[in-house]
Amino acid sequence: MTFLRLLFVALGLVLPIVESTAQPSPDKRKTEVEPARGAALHAAPYVEFGPLIGSVTSTNAKIWVKLSGPAPLSLVVGKEDDLSDGVAVKAPKLEVTAFYSTHIVVPDLEPAARYYYAIVVDGQMATPRPFPSFKTAPSDNASGRQRFAFVSCVGYNGFDSAATWADMATRTNFDVLLMLGDNHYGNTTVPARHFEMYGVQRRLPGYAEISRRIPQYAVW
């Protein structure tokens, strides 16, 4: 028994290791999952940035959205979290000069009320559940408390502020976000370059989570 074990070990030590030089057939190469050159990942315009809640009063709210291209855009807004009572609000026509971005003003809201909303692109719902929401301001003569978050100097790169945005989105309660300046370090006068820099910020998960539900006032 010992002799056989030693024989097998010896054979294993001296047997040559042959590396396979076989190449995959052309047909097999074609089955690899690779996007075709120049192929679009999206067949139709999609929500590239936003939604972003802007000014919210006791009677209306302003919501900013940017699509990747021209398409009919609207919002559905309601008090039920499943939007079963939703009312459609049509957006202005998207223009290439504004990089297919726009503000949608939601009118006829009630004071101190929570509203849920979703983006609709070309008749198709483009916001996943659970739907985001915002709360309108109290009536003019009402009293109460509000918490403000003051933000500035976010850095040159997305990762400079990513952790802070994530912390704010998950652990901090505030009612209004005030962006006081240096919202991105855009040392340029080219609008397209500014859009690109803002895009870096608005892709950050923490910032995106805050901006879809907290009113934001900023020095742009």
N, C-alpha and C positions, 0 to 999 in steps of 0.2 A: 504493500500500500504506500509506504513511504517512497519507494523507488518510483512508482507511477506519478506521485505528486511532484517529485523532483524533475521527472521527465517533462511533464506538462509545463512547469515553470521555465525549464531550459528552452523548450520550444518557443514559448512566448517571448523569451528574450532575444532569440535569434531570428524569428520570423520577420521579414521586412514589412514595413508599413507602406502601403501603396496609396498615394493620394489620388482621388478621383479627378480626372481631367475632363470628364464629360461636361459638355455645355448644354444648357437647356435648348430645346428645339425652338425654332422661330415661332411656332404656334403657341408654345408654352409662354414665351415672353409676352405675347399679345394679351394673355389673360391677366397680367399684373395690373393691379388697380392703380392707375395713374390718370390724372386729369389730362385731357387732350390739350395741346398747346392752343392758347387763345380761347379756350372754352370758358364760358361764364359760369360761375358757381351758382348764380341766381338767374333764373330765366326771366324774371320780371323785377321791376323796382321793389325795394324792400326798405324797412326802417333802418337807416344807417346810424343815426344818433337820436337820442331822446327816448321817450318824452321828457321834457324839462318844465317843471312848474315855475312860472314867473309870478307876476303880480296877482294876488288873490284878494279881492275885496269882499264886502258882505253880499254882493249881488252878482259878481262875475269872476272868472278866472282866465288867465292867459297861459296857454300851453304851447311850447316850442317843439317842433319835430323836424327832422331832416330825413328825406328819402334819398336813395341812391340814384334816382332818375325820375322823370315825369310820370305821374299817375294820379288819378283821382284820390283825394285824401279827405278823411273825416274822422270825427270822434263820436263815440257812443258814451253818454253820461247818464248816471242814475244813482239813486240812493240805495238800491239793493246791491249786495256784493256780487251777485251773479248777473247783474245788469238786465234782469228780467223786466225792469221798468225803464230801460235805457231810451234816451232820446238822441237822435243823430244831430250833430253840428258839423256843417260843411266847412272845409278849409278853403282859403283863397287858392287860386290856381298857382301851382308851383312853377317858378321861373328859373332858368339856368343862371341868370345873373345873380340870383340869391343862392346858388348851389343847391337848388331844390329843397330849400328850408323855408319854414313859415311859422307864424304865430296863429293859433286858433283861439279866438275869444269865445268862452262859454258864457252866455248871458242868462238872465232870469233865475239866478240861484237864490237860495234862502240863507239868511245869516246864521253863523255858528252851526252849520250842518255839514255832515260828511258826505262826499260824493265819490263814487267809483267811476272809472272811465277806462276805455280801451281805444286803441288806434285801429282804424279800418283803412286798408289800402286796396283800391280798385274793387270794393265790395267784399273783401275778405278780411276777417278778423286777424290783426297782426300783433296782438298783445296776449301773452299766455296767462292762464290763471295761476294764482289768485290775482285778480285785477288790482292795479294800484289805486290809491285814493288820496284825496286831499280834503282839508276842512276849510270852509269859508271863514272870513273874519266875522267877529260879532258886529251887531248893529252899532251905529255911530255913538249912541248914548250909553252903551253897555260898559261895565267895568270888569276887570279881571287881570290875570297875569299872563305874560308871555315870556318865553326864553329865546334869546337870540344867540346864534353862533357867528362869530366874527372870523373871517378867513382871509389870509393874504400870503404872498410869497410862497407859492406852491412848488417852486423849483423848475429846473430846465427839462426834466424827464418825468415820465409818468411814475416811475418807481420812487421818485423823491417824496411824493405825497400819498402813495397808494395805501400804505399801512395806516396813516392817519385817517384817511377817508373811510377805510374799512372799520376802524375803531369807532368813528363817529356814527356810522350807519348802524352798527350793531349794539352799541352800549350807551349812547348818549341821546337823551330826549331834548329836542329843541323844536321851536315852532316856526322860526324864520332863519334863513341862511343869508348872511350879508357878506358878499365877496367884495372886499374893499380895494382891491388893486393887485397887480402882479398875479392875475389869475392864470396866466401863463407868461413865460418870458419870451415874448414875441418881438424881437428887435428887427422888425421889418414893416414895410408899408404895403406889402403885397397881400391883398385880401385872401387869395387862395392859400397862401402860407399860414395866415392866421387861422383859417378853417382847419387846416391840417393839424396845427398845434392844439387848438381846442378839441379836435377829435381825439388826440392822445389822452387828454384829461377825461373826456366824456365816455371813453371806453373803460375807465377804471370801475370795477364792480361796486366799490363803496360809494363813489361819487354818483354813479348811475342810480343806485338804490335810493340815495338821498334826494336826488333831483326829480325823481318821478313822484314824490309824495310831499316834499317840503317846499313851500314858496321860497323863491330865490331872487334876491335883488343884488345887482352887480354893477361894477364899473367895467364895462367891456372895452 
